[in-house]
Amino acid sequence: MYLTIEETADYLELSTTDIVRLIREKQIRTLSDGETILIYKEQFNLYLREIEKYKKELQEYLDEPIPEDIDIKDED
């Protein structure tokens, strides 16, 4: 499935100027039909899966309780 720049911006939750910048930097591959720039949606699936995996791992790390330090001495 192919998306326009605006649809891609909505899909990735970025601004259209960010999408245009990424296209200019050749970070996003495009096709052109002469009038419209089209972007293949599937090229983002791996990126989105990795972002979700990172978010999940970060949340698991943040949810982990802080272990008690066995070297702490009670001075009172």
N, C-alpha and C positions, 0 to 999 in steps of 0.2 A: 504494500500500500504506500502511496506517495502522498506527501503533505506539502502544503505551501509554507512559506516562511512564517506566516501568522499562525497557522495550525501547529507548526513545529514549536513555536514559542509557547503556545498554550500547553502542548504535550510535555515539554521539558520545564515548564514553569519559569521561563526566562523572558526577557524583553526581546522584541524584534531586533533592536540594535545589537544585542548580544549575539543573536543568531547570525546576523549579517557579518559581524566581526569574526565569528567562528568560521563562516564560509570563506571570507577573505584570507584568513590564516590557514585555510585548507584543513581545518579540524573536522569539518562536516562535508561529506561528499554530496554533490548535487547533480541533477540533470536539468536540462533546459529544453523546453519545447519551442523556443524562439521568443515567447512572450513571458512565460512564467517559469520561475525557478522551482523545481520540484526536489524534495528531499525524501529519500527512502527511510521509512519509519523503523524498519527492523535493525538498522545500524546502531540504534540506541539501546537495544534490549540488553546487551552485555553490560553496558555502562550502568543502566538502571538496576540490574540485578546486583552488581558489585556495590552500588550505593546502598541498597537495602541490606545487603549482607554486612556492610560496614556499620550501618546504623544499629543493626541487631547486636553485633559484637560489642559495640560501644555501650549500648544499654545494659547488656549482661555484665560488663565490667563495672559500670556505675552502680548496678544493683547489688554487687558483691559486697558483703559486710566487711568492715575493716577488722582484721584480726587483732586480738589483744597482744600487746608486746610483752613477752615473758620477762624481759629485762627491766621493766619499770618497777621501781621500788616505791613503796608508800612511805613518804617522809614524815607523815603526821603521826 
